Amino acid sequence: MSKQLTFTFEDKEYTLEYTRRTVAEMEKKGFIASEITEKPMSTLPALFAGAFLAHHRFVKQDTIDTIYSKLTKKEELIGKLAEMYNEPIMTLVEEPEESKGNLNWTATW
């Protein structure tokens, strides 16, 4: 199961998560995770907002900004979001589980 972050805001449960699809969508919109230290004012809010795409796609940016402003332990939150964001990316390079049907490949050079 992928990593999730949950909380309640104004009597509504929120589950934040990144999937391969949402990470790809963020990248297509110009999100570059490595820019967090160089451009934190634009990158950190985009990282947080991107976590809404999997389960709460239609939440307005104003609401996302309000939620972020009220969350505590922001340094820890950003660390958890970065860890969550990285998880779907790592699944692209993991070896498949041992089972019949895996494909082997060879190079000819």
TAZIPE-V950178 format. One record per helix or strand. SS is the DSSP state (~ for helix, > for strand). FROM is the first residue (numbers start at 1). TO is the last residue. If there is no record, write none. Layout:
ss: {SS SS}
from: {FROM FROM}
to: {TO TO}
This chain:
ss: {> > ~ ~ ~ ~ ~}
from: {5 12 20 33 40 61 74}
to: {9 16 28 35 50 70 90}
